[in-house]
Amino acid sequence: MLKALCGQAGSSGRAGPGAGVGAGGQTFFEILSEGTHFCLVMASSTSAADQIPQEGLQETGPDHVSATNPGPFDALHNDVRGILPSFMVFQGARFSFQKPVGQRLALTHNLVLNGAESTYRLQTTYIGALRQKGAQEAYPICIGDVNHEGKLSANIIHELSDNVKLKYQLQTDGSKVVGTALESEYHGVDYCAGLKVLNYNPAKSRGAEFQYQHTPELAEYSGLNFGGRYSGDKWSLSGTLSPIGIVQTSYIHNISQNVTAACELEMQLLQRQAQASIGAKYQFRTSTFRAQITSGGAVMGFFEKRLAPAFTFVISAVLDHATSDTTFGMALNIGQ
């Protein structure tokens, strides 16, 4: 079954102003006002009756979609991100301690030791009871994270119904608001529609306009992107394409119950640059190992070992043969 999506993205993968119509009737447009961006994304699947079993495919978060629903455009490559260690490796020493405070509140202390980048972060997680979907899922979900410099990030996720989900994000640097985002999603049987409001400030917003931008220098870009996913019993192929020549594809394959392989290819056609990587995830009884090799000569490894029910030891390593640079990290996670 082929799932087609269309979306708006900048050169860095973030939303920008624009308008367009995708193949198969999918539509995307964005309204831009001063200091504010409104984005509307709609994607649909080719058939609601195509039921493709997804056993063995990696679920990487709440945005993982079913066989007939294409899900959000931003989550198109989420499956491969849960397998390749390039999205997980770190440098230095990390220590994380999570302590439940009651039935619905938990505190997490995070300490990072890495030279000038050393930091301490305190994270709070609250699971509400307005909507209880099961023993392991309830809404709203409120997550707050603040570091020793006073930089705060907050996320609120609430599901109004089985089809409607709301998300709010806030970032501050001390007393200054750096960015805000309000997002709503509607999941149909074979389509997903979303509306985003970015950096909304009622004091600065003045009216609205439809706008399309494309700069020759490619410093800023707004245009219509296309993406799709084709899934089988034990594999999934995803791809995205932008008008400025950025092509990204990812493929995952469930080799066995404990082994999953993945590969990723990213090409910038105008700059004539390309990078490919291949990796695998091995799951054992009390540990997980991820490995990856890139076309640039980098070898990565990410190893997680559960020492006890609430203790996890992590080792991260990167060896770049092209530059002879090495990156090594160790972490200990304590808590549920």
HELIX and SHEET records of a PDB file:
HELIX    1   1 ALA A   23  GLY A   25  5                                   3    
HELIX    2   2 PHE A   73  ALA A   75  5                                   3    
HELIX    3   3 ASN A   78  ARG A   81  1                                   4    
HELIX    4   4 PRO A   85  PHE A   87  5                                   3    
HELIX    5   5 GLY A  115  GLU A  117  5                                   3    
SHEET    1   A21 ALA A  19  VAL A  21  0                                        
SHEET    2   A21 THR A  27  SER A  33 -1                                        
SHEET    3   A21 THR A  36  SER A  45 -1                                        
SHEET    4   A21 LEU A   2  GLN A   8 -1                                        
SHEET    5   A21 LEU A 224  SER A 231 -1                                        
SHEET    6   A21 TRP A 235  LEU A 241 -1                                        
SHEET    7   A21 ILE A 246  ASN A 254 -1                                        
SHEET    8   A21 VAL A 259  GLN A 268 -1                                        
SHEET    9   A21 GLN A 273  GLN A 283 -1                                        
SHEET   10   A21 SER A 287  THR A 294 -1                                        
SHEET   11   A21 ALA A 298  ALA A 308 -1                                        
SHEET   12   A21 PHE A 311  ASP A 320 -1                                        
SHEET   13   A21 ASP A 325  ILE A 334 -1                                        
SHEET   14   A21 GLY A  92  PRO A 100  1                                        
SHEET   15   A21 LEU A 105  LEU A 113 -1                                        
SHEET   16   A21 THR A 119  GLY A 134 -1                                        
SHEET   17   A21 GLU A 137  ASN A 147 -1                                        
SHEET   18   A21 LYS A 151  GLU A 159 -1                                        
SHEET   19   A21 VAL A 164  ASP A 173 -1                                        
SHEET   20   A21 LYS A 176  HIS A 187 -1                                        
SHEET   21   A21 TYR A 191  LEU A 198 -1                                        
SHEET    1   B 3 ALA A  19  VAL A  21  0                                        
SHEET    2   B 3 THR A  27  SER A  33 -1                                        
SHEET    3   B 3 GLU A 209  PHE A 210 -1                                        
END                                                                             
